[in-house]
Amino acid sequence: MKANDNSYNCAPANPYFVGWNNIYTVYDAAMSAVQSAGLIASEFDITNEIDPAFHTVMGRMIVDNKHTGPGINPRPLEAVRYYLNTYGSDYLHASYSTGDVGTVLSYDCSSLYGDSARLTRTSALVSAIAGGLFGLGSISPVNGLPCATIPVTSSSTVGMPSTSYPFTPPTIIDFHTYIGGGASEVTLLFNNVWSFYNSFSPIGWRGYNHDVYTSIFIVGETHSNVNACGQTKTDASNVVTGYNASSMAGRSPTVIFRPWNNVQEGSACYPYPHTINPPYTPVP
């Protein structure tokens, strides 16, 4: 396991790229329609399941270092925040979703970022948005996880890129997981999320960052309570049972669960809208 940390800087520009200004026109029209309907955008997920750890070229969805030129804003995060703010939504709800890193049952280790390696994609995203380093750096892979090579030194980060453009972090962490292995595995994962949040607390080892520490945590995709689309009701029950047994249970501010459903006509995982029955109730 060794991703190419140089891809952010070295991957060529897309010769068929439609252009940021055309994309921004779509963003503008979408947010205008939201406002016209009397709504606000609770979240704008700019890139679904972005992965600036294993694929640093995806950092260009934060700051594009190739598709630039006169009259072009190469910072899509900045542009989306502008349209959210212009049309009456919270500009810090422009975000990116990430996924967990799978491994064997009960195994865990620390990533180069100082968090659980299961959260490496989220750790890399938060660092990239802040203008810090992202990628994998020097790792010692174990059981599918990008474990940090110990000891971590200045040479551990050689080759990792940075956008060199710090943003205020979003006030949403959108995290996708379809973890299996029972409720205890879910508890372990959410305890790791709790430790990640606490590192930004007033006494956390990273130093206090109000926006991250108090951000809304969204489980943006997870198991639905159906025996379909590769999911089972047992998996859904385990996700909530495991969450309720974790340190995240009862966290304030909000934790939101969004069970996955493919709503495409003719291939939906279950009828839509769908009442969850029996209900699975996370501790608020």
Summary of the structure (lengths in Angstrom):
residues: 284
radius of gyration: 19.4
end to end distance: 37.9
largest distance: 56.5
contacts: 847
relative contact order: 0.12
helix: 32%
strand: 11%
